Amino acid sequence: MKKIFLFTFLVTAMLINTSFGQSYFYSNSYFYRPFTYELGANIGAINCLTDLGGNEGIGKRFVKDLNNNKTRFAYGLYFTAMYKNAVGIRLEGLMGNIEANDAVLEDVPVSDIAKARYNRNLNFRSKINELSLTAEIHPLYVLIDWAERERAAPRISPYFLGGIGYYSFNPQAILNFKYIDLQPLRTEGQGFKEYPDRKVYKLKQFNYPLGFGVKYELTQNINLRAEYVYRILNTDYLDDLSTTYVDPRYFQTNGFTGERLTNAILLNDRQINPVTGPGGKRGSPAENDAYFTFNLKIGIILASERMRE
């Protein structure tokens, strides 16, 4: 997926070479063409919402159940084609790491229902590589044609975005000081004949980014952005956790041997004080997992020119 960035630059080069349309009035110093192009980079934070970790009590929604101490670094590149600064299409590559751990609940009271999640004692981490294509809408430019009014447009512009993405992930758990890939271990019997309704999840899938941001034109040629994007996923296995414990005998009857068999048995059930057996609750399939980012972006506008005297 590191080819994301090379692909982004190749597309950028092709688009820059396309012909530009007639200029229209922007300010006392510059004309802007109807179609402008922006190439930029971003750095920021990434976190996830899964069955692992969380806060006291029954699992809650979004920020109420978010472990901020698991926020990690993310970065990427993007290329945007805009029409009159009102609507645009963006191609973006993103890379980051996510993780969660039931150990964050160590200090909750024994009487709290969340202690069962601490006792479950599971953890995961995963790299995220994403390529997305999104539409960007700026209401201040959609509602008002600043060129027609022959007035300089505002420097600050809030916007909304949404689209489709393609991402890869690979949940791993630590065992004996070593990270082990979880998907090949079928920890919840995915693909086993005993669990025909549990399919093997794919490590490359589509997602649906939705978000909002604020753009600030630092200069006529440089934009700054602050942006939040939430990804709707089609899987509950971002953390390799969704349903119930399986009978450990089924790993061997489904062809597991050697180290793979040992790892599957150990990573399927890691309860500190075993109280739940096969068929007991391990995760909750009621809602799919999700991940989200908060990014700061800087972009160079490629299609502005100084007004001729």
Secondary structure, DSSP 8 states (H G I E B T S, - for coil): -THHHHHHHHHHHHHHTS-----EE--SSEEE-SEEEEEEEEEEEEEEE-SSS--SSS--SGGGG--GGG-EEEEEEEEEEEETTTEEEEEEEEEEEEEEEGGGGTTS-TTSTTHHHHHH--EEEEEEEEEEEEEEE-HHHHH--HHHHT----SEEEEEEEEEEEEE---EEEETTEEEESGGGTTT-TT-TT-TT-----SEEEEEEEEEEEEEESSSSEEEEEEEEEEEES-S-TTS--SB---THHHHHTT--HHHHHHHHHHH---SS----TTSBSS-TTS--EEEEEEEEEEEESSEEE---
